[in-house]
Amino acid sequence: MVYDEKIIRFSEQLAEAERRCQGVPPLTDQDPELTVEQAYQVQLCTVRRKLQAGSRITGKKIGLTSLAMQQLLGVDQPDYGHLLDSMVIENHGLISWSQVLQPRVEAEIAFVLKRDLQGPRVTVMDVLQATEYVVPALEIVDSRILDWKIKLQDTIADNASSGLYVLGGKPLAVDELDLAQVGMVLYKNGEMMNTGVGAAALGHPAACVAWLANKLYEFDISLKAGEVILSGALSAAVHAEPGDHFRARFAHLGEVGVRFDGEG
């Protein structure tokens, strides 16, 4: 794809913000006419640049899966972003504060695929049959937009506010548990912050993955065997500060955790 000057300019702004750990003004303030389709082009332009620099796609993340977040941004569907190998943090690992700008932590269920999924008519059953296993995950969402002052187009262009991600727990086949009923408790520094359940993500986490596969069809992209799919937050994102330790416990799936270093 050949990108026009505006798409390239916005992509370069976001890439520079990431390099310098300094947010940029909302793209929708700079161009109130920016469309959702153009925002996805900005995202794809940035991802292509990272692939050319040696990064590798490891999967996708789905955002805005809760009704509350959709209402907040005035939309009626989720969005998505790309996961790259540079975003992976080991379970109970340490995140350097220099890796992030204004991080928040979400707990979710991750799908690891054993078969490709190609839209446009992917169903929940298709997703379950294509899944090798599920594991608990923490997503560290982050924004290259100043003060999280985002509209839908801003977060899409910014790779759906992706930051880092952590996989943990124990892999389970999807037929070993009821994903819609899996409970989760998220702790920050040992204090319970919130709870959630699988059904919080579009009624069923696999419904989010089906939505993604069908959405990607619009861009001639398919989900690939081996990819990790973060299916959407089961509760509200929690603000992170230097030195914070996060841990999420999932029924049947076990635990996933991460710590931020103390250098703010």
Backbone as numpy.savetxt, mean C-alpha at the origin, in Angstrom:
# Nx Ny Nz CAx CAy CAz Cx Cy Cz
5.04 3.67 -23.14 4.19 4.87 -23.14 5.07 6.12 -23.14
4.67 7.11 -23.92 5.34 8.40 -23.94 4.55 9.35 -23.05
5.21 9.93 -22.06 4.55 10.80 -21.10 4.73 12.26 -21.51
3.68 13.06 -21.29 3.80 14.47 -21.65 4.57 15.23 -20.57
4.84 16.49 -20.87 5.73 17.29 -20.01 5.22 17.41 -18.59
3.90 17.58 -18.41 3.35 17.73 -17.08 3.53 16.46 -16.25
3.28 15.32 -16.86 3.43 14.04 -16.16 4.88 13.86 -15.70
5.81 14.13 -16.58 7.23 13.98 -16.25 7.63 14.96 -15.15
7.14 16.19 -15.23 7.50 17.20 -14.22 7.01 16.79 -12.84
5.77 16.33 -12.75 5.24 15.91 -11.46 5.97 14.68 -10.93
6.28 13.75 -11.82 7.03 12.56 -11.41 8.40 12.95 -10.86
9.06 13.87 -11.51 10.37 14.32 -11.05 10.27 15.04 -9.71
9.20 15.81 -9.51 9.00 16.48 -8.21 8.89 15.47 -7.07
8.09 14.43 -7.29 7.89 13.43 -6.25 9.17 12.63 -6.00
9.90 12.33 -7.07 11.15 11.59 -6.91 12.16 12.43 -6.13
12.22 13.72 -6.42 13.15 14.61 -5.71 12.74 14.76 -4.25
11.43 14.82 -4.00 10.94 14.90 -2.62 11.38 13.68 -1.82
11.31 12.52 -2.46 11.74 11.29 -1.79 13.24 11.30 -1.52
14.02 11.75 -2.49 15.48 11.78 -2.32 15.89 12.74 -1.21
15.24 13.90 -1.15 15.63 14.95 -0.22 14.89 14.86 1.13
13.92 13.93 1.22 13.08 13.83 2.41 12.42 15.17 2.74
11.93 15.82 1.70 11.23 17.09 1.84 9.97 17.05 0.99
8.82 17.28 1.63 7.56 17.23 0.91 7.40 18.37 -0.08
6.52 18.16 -1.04 6.22 19.17 -2.05 4.76 19.59 -1.91
4.40 20.77 -2.41 3.00 21.19 -2.37 2.12 20.21 -3.14
0.85 20.09 -2.74 -0.05 19.16 -3.44 -0.06 19.41 -4.94
-0.03 18.33 -5.70 -0.08 18.47 -7.16 -1.40 19.09 -7.59
-2.46 18.81 -6.82 -3.78 19.35 -7.17 -3.87 20.84 -6.88
-2.96 21.39 -6.06 -2.86 22.85 -5.93 -2.11 23.44 -7.11
-1.08 22.72 -7.55 -0.31 23.20 -8.69 -1.11 23.12 -9.98
-1.96 22.10 -10.09 -2.79 21.92 -11.28 -4.15 21.37 -10.86
-5.12 22.23 -10.59 -6.45 21.77 -10.15 -7.16 20.90 -11.18
-6.68 20.89 -12.42 -7.32 20.10 -13.47 -6.71 18.70 -13.60
-5.77 18.36 -12.74 -5.14 17.04 -12.80 -6.19 15.95 -12.63
-6.24 15.01 -13.56 -7.24 13.96 -13.52 -6.68 12.71 -12.84
-7.58 11.80 -12.48 -7.17 10.52 -11.90 -6.32 9.74 -12.90
-6.72 9.73 -14.16 -5.93 9.01 -15.18 -4.53 9.60 -15.30
-4.42 10.91 -15.29 -3.09 11.53 -15.34 -2.28 11.21 -14.10
-2.95 11.15 -12.95 -2.25 10.82 -11.71 -1.65 9.41 -11.79
-2.39 8.45 -12.34 -1.83 7.12 -12.51 -0.66 7.14 -13.50
-0.71 8.00 -14.49 0.42 8.13 -15.41 1.66 8.64 -14.69
1.46 9.59 -13.77 2.59 10.08 -12.97 3.19 8.92 -12.17
2.33 8.13 -11.54 2.81 6.99 -10.77 3.61 6.02 -11.64
3.05 5.68 -12.79 3.72 4.72 -13.68 5.03 5.27 -14.23
5.07 6.57 -14.46 6.30 7.22 -14.92 7.39 7.09 -13.86
7.03 7.32 -12.61 8.00 7.22 -11.51 8.46 5.78 -11.34
7.52 4.83 -11.40 7.89 3.42 -11.25 8.83 3.01 -12.37
8.54 3.44 -13.59 9.42 3.09 -14.71 10.84 3.62 -14.48
10.94 4.84 -13.95 12.26 5.41 -13.67 13.01 4.56 -12.64
12.29 4.09 -11.62 12.93 3.28 -10.59 13.35 1.92 -11.13
12.54 1.35 -12.02 12.93 0.08 -12.63 14.17 0.25 -13.49
14.25 1.36 -14.20 15.44 1.62 -15.02 16.69 1.79 -14.17
16.49 2.22 -12.91 17.62 2.41 -11.99 17.98 1.12 -11.26
17.24 0.03 -11.53 17.60 -1.26 -10.96 16.64 -1.84 -9.96
15.58 -1.11 -9.61 14.58 -1.65 -8.68 13.76 -2.74 -9.36
13.11 -3.54 -8.54 12.29 -4.65 -9.04 10.91 -4.60 -8.38
9.87 -4.81 -9.16 8.51 -4.84 -8.61 8.31 -6.14 -7.84
7.85 -6.02 -6.59 7.57 -7.20 -5.77 6.07 -7.42 -5.58
5.26 -6.45 -5.95 3.82 -6.61 -5.80 3.09 -5.30 -5.92
1.90 -5.24 -5.31 1.05 -4.06 -5.35 0.43 -3.84 -3.98
0.00 -2.61 -3.73 -0.76 -2.30 -2.53 -2.07 -1.64 -2.93
-3.09 -1.92 -2.13 -4.41 -1.35 -2.36 -4.70 -0.37 -1.24
-5.12 0.81 -1.59 -5.45 1.82 -0.59 -6.90 2.24 -0.69
-7.34 3.00 0.30 -8.71 3.54 0.33 -9.75 2.42 0.26
-9.52 1.36 1.00 -10.48 0.24 0.98 -11.59 0.41 2.01
-11.43 1.36 2.94 -12.48 1.56 3.94 -13.42 2.67 3.49
-14.68 2.53 3.86 -15.69 3.53 3.51 -15.32 4.89 4.10
-14.76 4.90 5.31 -14.40 6.16 5.96 -13.36 6.92 5.15
-12.33 6.21 4.67 -11.29 6.88 3.89 -11.83 7.33 2.53
-12.70 6.53 1.92 -13.28 6.94 0.65 -14.12 8.20 0.81
-14.89 8.26 1.90 -15.70 9.45 2.15 -14.83 10.66 2.42
-13.71 10.46 3.13 -12.80 11.55 3.44 -12.27 12.21 2.17
-11.96 11.39 1.17 -11.41 11.93 -0.08 -12.47 12.09 -1.16
-13.72 11.80 -0.83 -14.81 12.01 -1.77 -14.75 11.09 -2.97
-14.42 9.81 -2.74 -14.34 8.84 -3.85 -15.19 7.62 -3.52
-15.43 6.80 -4.53 -16.27 5.62 -4.33 -15.57 4.33 -4.69
-14.22 4.37 -4.77 -13.47 3.16 -5.05 -12.06 3.28 -4.48
-11.36 2.16 -4.33 -9.98 2.20 -3.83 -9.01 2.78 -4.86
-7.74 2.81 -4.49 -6.68 3.11 -5.45 -5.57 2.08 -5.24
-4.51 2.17 -6.02 -3.43 1.19 -5.88 -2.08 1.83 -6.13
-1.04 1.14 -5.65 0.34 1.54 -5.90 1.21 0.32 -6.09
2.45 0.55 -6.46 3.41 -0.52 -6.70 4.30 -0.74 -5.48
4.62 -2.01 -5.22 5.61 -2.36 -4.21 6.92 -2.70 -4.93
8.03 -2.23 -4.37 9.35 -2.48 -4.94 10.24 -3.17 -3.91
11.29 -3.82 -4.41 12.18 -4.55 -3.49 12.85 -3.61 -2.49
12.99 -2.35 -2.83 13.61 -1.38 -1.92 12.71 -1.02 -0.74
11.44 -1.45 -0.77 10.48 -1.12 0.28 10.39 -2.20 1.35
11.05 -3.33 1.17 10.89 -4.48 2.06 11.68 -4.29 3.35
11.01 -4.47 4.50 11.64 -4.48 5.81 11.40 -5.84 6.45
12.42 -6.42 7.05 12.28 -7.73 7.69 11.35 -7.63 8.90
10.66 -8.74 9.19 9.80 -8.78 10.36 10.61 -8.47 11.62
10.08 -7.56 12.44 10.73 -7.07 13.67 12.05 -6.36 13.36
12.15 -5.85 12.13 13.35 -5.12 11.74 13.30 -3.66 12.17
14.34 -2.93 11.79 14.52 -1.53 12.17 14.43 -0.65 10.93
13.63 0.41 11.04 13.50 1.39 9.95 14.30 2.62 10.33
15.23 3.01 9.49 15.96 4.25 9.71 15.03 5.43 9.44
15.06 6.42 10.33 14.17 7.58 10.15 14.50 8.33 8.86
15.72 8.16 8.35 16.09 8.82 7.09 15.38 8.20 5.88
14.72 7.04 6.09 14.00 6.39 4.99 12.59 6.94 4.80
12.12 7.75 5.75 10.72 8.15 5.74 10.59 9.67 5.90
9.41 10.19 5.54 9.13 11.61 5.69 8.13 11.86 6.82
6.94 11.30 6.68 5.86 11.50 7.66 5.05 10.20 7.75
5.66 9.17 8.31 5.10 7.82 8.22 3.91 7.58 9.14
3.04 6.70 8.67 1.93 6.16 9.45 1.92 4.65 9.22
1.41 3.91 10.20 1.48 2.45 10.14 0.08 1.86 10.09
-0.11 0.91 9.18 -1.37 0.20 9.01 -1.12 -1.30 9.08
-2.09 -2.03 9.61 -2.02 -3.49 9.64 -2.99 -4.05 8.61
-2.53 -5.05 7.87 -3.37 -5.62 6.82 -2.98 -7.07 6.53
-3.75 -7.70 5.69 -3.49 -9.07 5.27 -2.85 -9.05 3.89
-1.73 -9.74 3.76 -1.02 -9.79 2.48 -1.28 -11.13 1.80
-1.54 -11.07 0.50 -1.71 -12.24 -0.34 -0.42 -12.46 -1.13
0.03 -13.70 -1.23 1.14 -14.05 -2.11 0.59 -15.00 -3.16
0.75 -14.61 -4.42 0.09 -15.33 -5.51 0.93 -16.48 -6.03
0.22 -17.54 -6.46 0.90 -18.65 -7.12 0.58 -18.69 -8.61
-0.41 -17.90 -9.03 -0.78 -17.81 -10.44 -1.05 -16.36 -10.81
-0.88 -16.05 -12.09 -1.21 -14.71 -12.57 -2.71 -14.46 -12.46
-3.07 -13.20 -12.28 -4.47 -12.78 -12.31 -4.61 -11.66 -13.33
-5.44 -11.87 -14.31 -5.62 -10.90 -15.40 -7.09 -10.49 -15.48
-7.36 -9.17 -15.37 -8.73 -8.66 -15.50 -9.22 -8.84 -16.93
-10.48 -8.49 -17.21 -11.33 -7.60 -16.42 -12.42 -8.29 -15.59
-12.48 -9.60 -15.54 -13.61 -10.24 -14.85 -13.15 -11.15 -13.72
-12.13 -10.72 -12.99 -11.62 -11.51 -11.87 -12.60 -11.45 -10.70
-12.89 -12.59 -10.10 -13.81 -12.69 -8.97 -13.04 -13.02 -7.68
-13.74 -12.94 -6.55 -13.16 -13.33 -5.27 -12.67 -14.77 -5.33
-13.48 -15.65 -5.92 -13.07 -17.06 -6.03 -11.81 -17.20 -6.86
-11.68 -16.44 -7.93 -10.45 -16.46 -8.74 -9.24 -16.10 -7.90
-9.41 -15.07 -7.07 -8.30 -14.63 -6.21 -7.91 -15.73 -5.24
-8.88 -16.33 -4.58 -8.59 -17.37 -3.61 -7.88 -18.55 -4.27
-8.31 -18.91 -5.46 -7.69 -20.05 -6.16 -6.29 -19.73 -6.65
-5.99 -18.43 -6.84 -4.67 -18.03 -7.34 -3.70 -17.71 -6.21
-4.15 -17.81 -4.95 -3.32 -17.42 -3.81 -2.54 -18.60 -3.26
-1.24 -18.44 -3.13 -0.38 -19.45 -2.52 -0.60 -19.49 -1.02
-0.57 -18.31 -0.39 -0.82 -18.21 1.04 -1.06 -16.74 1.41
-1.52 -16.53 2.64 -1.67 -15.19 3.20 -0.82 -15.08 4.46
-0.37 -13.86 4.76 0.41 -13.58 5.96 0.00 -12.21 6.49
0.26 -11.95 7.78 0.00 -10.62 8.30 1.07 -9.64 7.81
0.69 -8.38 7.68 1.61 -7.38 7.17 1.40 -6.04 7.88
2.46 -5.28 7.94 2.39 -3.86 8.29 2.79 -3.07 7.05
1.99 -2.08 6.73 2.38 -1.15 5.68 2.72 0.18 6.33
3.89 0.70 6.01 4.26 2.04 6.45 3.90 2.98 5.31
2.74 3.59 5.43 2.34 4.54 4.40 3.08 5.85 4.65
3.36 6.57 3.59 4.12 7.80 3.68 3.67 8.71 2.55
3.93 9.99 2.68 3.50 10.92 1.64 4.62 11.88 1.32
4.85 12.05 0.04 5.80 13.06 -0.42 5.10 14.41 -0.59
3.81 14.47 -0.23 3.03 15.71 -0.28 3.07 16.35 1.11
3.36 17.63 1.17 3.50 18.33 2.45 2.28 18.13 3.35
2.55 17.74 4.59 1.54 17.68 5.65 0.34 16.79 5.32
0.55 15.81 4.46 -0.53 14.88 4.09 -1.77 15.62 3.53
-1.55 16.75 2.90 -2.68 17.52 2.35 -3.04 16.98 0.97
-3.62 15.79 0.98 -3.81 15.07 -0.27 -5.28 15.01 -0.69
-5.46 15.06 -1.98 -6.70 14.64 -2.62 -6.41 13.33 -3.34
-7.44 12.73 -3.92 -7.26 11.42 -4.55 -6.13 11.45 -5.58
-6.08 12.47 -6.42 -5.06 12.52 -7.46 -3.66 12.61 -6.88
-3.53 13.31 -5.74 -2.21 13.44 -5.12 -1.69 12.09 -4.63
-2.54 11.34 -3.93 -2.07 10.06 -3.39 -1.82 9.05 -4.51
-2.65 9.05 -5.56 -2.40 8.14 -6.68 -1.07 8.45 -7.34
-0.84 9.73 -7.64 0.41 10.10 -8.28 1.61 9.72 -7.43
1.44 9.80 -6.12 2.51 9.49 -5.17 2.53 8.01 -4.81
2.27 7.17 -5.80 2.30 5.72 -5.65 1.39 5.25 -4.52
0.19 5.87 -4.46 -0.80 5.53 -3.43 -0.23 5.69 -2.01
0.63 6.70 -1.86 1.25 7.00 -0.55 1.98 5.78 0.02
2.62 5.03 -0.86 3.39 3.87 -0.41 4.69 4.31 0.25
5.14 3.53 1.22 6.42 3.78 1.85 7.24 2.50 1.93
6.97 1.71 2.96 7.67 0.46 3.21 6.65 -0.58 3.61
7.07 -1.86 3.65 6.16 -2.89 4.15 6.92 -4.02 4.81
6.22 -4.69 5.74 6.78 -5.77 6.53 5.84 -6.97 6.46
6.36 -8.15 6.16 5.59 -9.38 6.20 6.03 -10.20 7.40
5.07 -10.83 8.08 5.43 -11.62 9.26 4.54 -12.82 9.43
4.42 -13.26 10.69 3.52 -14.35 11.02 3.89 -15.65 10.36
2.86 -16.47 10.14 3.07 -17.77 9.52 2.18 -17.88 8.28
2.72 -18.34 7.17 1.91 -18.47 5.96 0.79 -19.50 6.16
-0.41 -19.13 5.74 -1.54 -20.03 5.78 -2.25 -20.04 4.43
-2.69 -21.22 4.01 -3.51 -21.31 2.81 -4.87 -20.67 3.09
-5.49 -20.11 2.06 -6.74 -19.37 2.27 -7.89 -20.26 2.75
-7.79 -21.57 2.49 -8.88 -22.45 2.95 -8.70 -22.88 4.40
-7.66 -22.37 5.07 -7.43 -22.71 6.47 -8.06 -21.70 7.43
-8.67 -20.64 6.90 -9.27 -19.63 7.77 -10.31 -18.82 6.99
-11.17 -18.14 7.73 -12.18 -17.26 7.14 -11.60 -15.85 7.13
-11.14 -15.42 5.98 -10.42 -14.15 5.90 -11.26 -12.97 6.34
-12.56 -13.02 6.07 -13.42 -11.90 6.45 -13.55 -11.77 7.96
-13.30 -12.86 8.69 -13.48 -12.86 10.14 -12.17 -12.80 10.92
-11.05 -12.68 10.24 -9.76 -12.63 10.93 -9.66 -11.31 11.71
-9.44 -11.42 13.01 -9.31 -10.24 13.85 -7.87 -9.79 13.98
-7.69 -8.49 14.21 -6.35 -7.90 14.31 -6.33 -6.88 15.44
-5.22 -6.84 16.18 -4.99 -5.81 17.19 -3.64 -5.15 16.89
-3.63 -3.81 16.81 -2.41 -3.07 16.50 -1.93 -2.35 17.76
-0.65 -2.55 18.10 -0.05 -1.94 19.28 1.05 -0.97 18.87
1.16 0.13 19.62 2.26 1.09 19.47 2.92 1.24 20.83
4.18 0.87 20.91 4.93 0.94 22.18 4.21 0.20 23.29
3.61 -0.94 22.94 2.93 -1.78 23.91 1.51 -1.38 24.22
1.05 -0.25 23.71 -0.31 0.22 23.97 -1.21 -0.13 22.80
-2.36 -0.71 23.08 -3.29 -1.04 22.00 -3.82 0.25 21.37
-3.67 0.35 20.05 -4.11 1.55 19.34 -5.47 1.36 18.67
-5.66 0.23 18.04 -6.95 -0.05 17.41 -7.06 -1.53 17.08
-8.25 -1.91 16.70 -8.53 -3.29 16.30 -9.21 -3.27 14.95
-9.23 -4.41 14.30 -9.88 -4.50 13.00 -10.21 -5.94 12.68
-10.89 -6.12 11.57 -11.29 -7.44 11.11 -11.21 -7.46 9.59
-11.00 -8.64 9.02 -10.82 -8.76 7.58 -11.92 -8.11 6.76
-13.14 -8.16 7.26 -14.27 -7.61 6.52 -14.19 -6.09 6.37
-13.28 -5.43 7.13 -13.14 -3.98 7.02 -12.63 -3.56 5.65
-12.01 -4.48 4.93 -11.47 -4.18 3.60 -12.45 -4.65 2.53
-13.36 -3.75 2.15 -14.37 -4.02 1.10 -15.21 -5.26 1.38
-15.39 -5.61 2.66 -16.19 -6.77 3.02 -15.42 -8.07 3.05
-14.32 -8.14 2.30 -13.48 -9.35 2.26 -12.16 -8.95 1.62
-11.03 -9.29 2.23 -9.75 -8.89 1.64 -9.55 -9.34 0.19
-10.07 -10.52 -0.15 -9.91 -11.00 -1.52 -10.70 -10.15 -2.51
-11.77 -9.49 -2.05 -12.53 -8.59 -2.92 -11.66 -7.41 -3.34
-10.77 -6.97 -2.45 -9.85 -5.89 -2.79 -8.88 -6.33 -3.89
-8.38 -7.56 -3.77 -7.44 -8.06 -4.78 -8.14 -8.24 -6.12
-9.38 -8.69 -6.09 -10.16 -8.81 -7.33 -10.35 -7.44 -7.97
-10.70 -6.45 -7.14 -10.84 -5.08 -7.67 -9.55 -4.64 -8.35
-8.42 -4.91 -7.69 -7.13 -4.49 -8.23 -6.84 -5.13 -9.58
-7.04 -6.44 -9.67 -6.78 -7.14 -10.93 -7.62 -6.55 -12.06
-8.85 -6.22 -11.76 -9.73 -5.66 -12.79 -9.37 -4.22 -13.12
-8.94 -3.45 -12.12 -8.51 -2.07 -12.37 -7.25 -2.04 -13.22
-6.31 -2.94 -12.94 -5.06 -2.96 -13.68 -5.26 -3.28 -15.16
-6.37 -3.94 -15.48 -6.67 -4.25 -16.88 -6.71 -2.97 -17.71
-7.15 -1.87 -17.09 -7.23 -0.59 -17.80 -5.86 -0.11 -18.25
-4.80 -0.58 -17.58 -3.44 -0.14 -17.90 -2.63 -1.26 -18.55
-3.33 -2.35 -18.95 -2.68 -3.50 -19.57 -1.62 -4.11 -18.65
-1.97 -4.17 -17.36 -1.09 -4.75 -16.34 -1.83 -5.91 -15.69
-1.12 -6.99 -15.40 -1.72 -8.11 -14.67 -0.94 -8.36 -13.39
-1.59 -9.02 -12.44 -0.89 -9.46 -11.23 -0.15 -10.75 -11.54
1.08 -10.87 -11.06 1.94 -11.97 -11.44 2.14 -12.96 -10.29
2.32 -14.22 -10.66 2.66 -15.24 -9.67 3.90 -14.80 -8.90
3.85 -14.98 -7.58 4.96 -14.58 -6.73 4.83 -13.18 -6.16
3.91 -12.38 -6.70 3.76 -11.02 -6.19 3.06 -11.00 -4.83
3.43 -10.00 -4.04 2.79 -9.72 -2.76 1.73 -8.66 -2.99
0.52 -8.90 -2.51 -0.56 -7.93 -2.64 -1.02 -7.53 -1.25
-0.78 -6.28 -0.87 -1.29 -5.75 0.39 -2.74 -5.34 0.17
-3.65 -6.00 0.87 -5.05 -5.94 0.49 -5.84 -4.79 1.10
-5.21 -3.98 1.95 -5.91 -2.83 2.50 -5.96 -2.85 4.02
-5.91 -1.66 4.61 -5.84 -1.54 6.06 -7.11 -2.05 6.72
-6.94 -2.73 7.85 -8.08 -3.23 8.62 -8.53 -2.24 9.69
-7.78 -1.16 9.86 -8.16 -0.12 10.82 -7.40 1.15 10.44
-7.59 2.20 11.22 -6.98 3.49 10.89 -5.46 3.43 10.98
-4.80 4.23 10.13 -3.35 4.36 10.19 -2.95 5.11 11.45
-1.81 4.72 12.04 -1.33 5.31 13.29 -0.03 6.06 13.02
0.02 7.30 13.47 1.18 8.17 13.29 2.41 7.57 13.98
3.56 7.66 13.32 4.81 7.12 13.87 5.79 8.24 14.15
6.58 8.06 15.23 7.64 8.99 15.62 8.94 8.19 15.79
10.08 8.89 15.77 11.35 8.18 16.02 11.31 7.40 17.33
11.79 6.17 17.28 11.84 5.32 18.46 10.61 4.46 18.68
9.55 4.68 17.92 8.32 3.92 18.12 8.49 2.46 17.68
7.78 1.59 18.41 7.74 0.17 18.08 6.29 -0.22 17.82
6.04 -0.83 16.67 4.70 -1.26 16.29 4.65 -2.78 16.19
3.51 -3.31 16.61 3.30 -4.76 16.56 1.82 -5.01 16.29
1.53 -5.92 15.40 0.14 -6.31 15.13 0.00 -7.81 15.31
-1.05 -8.20 16.01 -1.35 -9.63 16.21 -2.63 -9.96 15.47
-2.57 -11.02 14.69 -3.71 -11.47 13.88 -4.14 -12.85 14.36
-5.44 -13.05 14.49 -5.95 -14.38 14.82 -5.50 -15.36 13.74
-4.95 -16.48 14.15 -4.52 -17.59 13.29 -3.24 -17.28 12.51
-3.02 -16.01 12.15 -1.90 -15.68 11.27 -0.63 -15.28 12.02
-0.76 -14.98 13.31 0.42 -14.65 14.08 0.71 -13.16 14.15
1.98 -12.83 14.27 2.40 -11.46 14.62 3.37 -10.88 13.59
3.30 -9.56 13.45 4.26 -8.84 12.61 4.61 -7.56 13.33
5.89 -7.17 13.27 6.31 -6.00 14.01 7.43 -5.25 13.32
7.64 -4.00 13.75 8.73 -3.19 13.21 9.04 -2.06 14.20
10.26 -1.57 14.16 10.68 -0.48 15.05 11.33 0.62 14.22
11.07 1.87 14.59 11.74 3.02 13.98 12.92 3.40 14.85
14.03 3.78 14.21 15.17 4.18 15.03 14.89 5.52 15.69
15.73 5.89 16.64 15.46 7.08 17.46 16.00 8.37 16.92
16.49 8.37 15.70 17.12 9.57 15.15 16.11 10.37 14.32
15.45 11.31 14.93 14.47 12.14 14.23 15.08 13.35 13.61
